[in-house]
Amino acid sequence: MNLSSVEMLRVWAGLTGLCLVAFYFGVMSVGGVPSQTVAMLATAIGGFEIFFFGQEQWLKRRGKHG
């Protein structure tokens, strides 16, 4: 698999978001109160990646059909 630097950046961003989500739920599972900053960061990174995934799919579909 040969990914461009932009694609690798997206992979690292996705992994960072997953680590933040795991940290958030890990803190909750031991009875702690996680920081709201962690929740906001995970949401921002996840939303960013979902947006770009959808945009990529839209552009691929548009290229094939129009």
N, C-alpha and C positions, 0 to 999 in steps of 0.2 A: 504494500500500500504506500503510494507516494503522494503525500499531502503537501499543499502549498503552505507558506508561512501563515497566511490568513486562516486557512482551514485548521492549522495546528493551534492558532490562537483561540479559535472557537472551541476546539476540543479541551484546551486547558481551562477556558472560562466555564465550560460545562462541568468539568471535574471539580473546579473550585466551588461552583454552586452546589453540587452534590455533597461535597465535604461540609459546607456550611449547614446544609439541611441535616446531615448526620450529626453534626455537633449540636445543633439546636435540639433535636429530639433526644440526643444522648444526655444533655443537661436536664431535660424534662424527665427522663426516665429515672434519674437518680434523685428526683425530688427538688431540684434546683429551679430557680427562675431565670430563664435565659434572657440575655440582653435583647432589647427590641431592635438594636442595630444589626444583629445577626439575622433576624427575620427580614428586615428591610433589604439587606445585602443579598440574601438568598432569593428574595422575590425579584429584585432588580436584575440580577444576573440571569435568573430563569426566564423572566419576561423578555429580556434582550435576546437570549438565544432562541426562544420560541418565535419571536418576531422575525428574526433573520432566517430561521428554518422555513417558516411560512412564505417569506418573500422569495427565498430560493426556489421553493416548489412552484410558486406562482410564475416566476420568470421562466422556469423550465417548461411549464405547461403552456404558457403564452408563446414561447418560442416554437413549440411543436404544432400548435393549432392556429397561429396567427402571424 
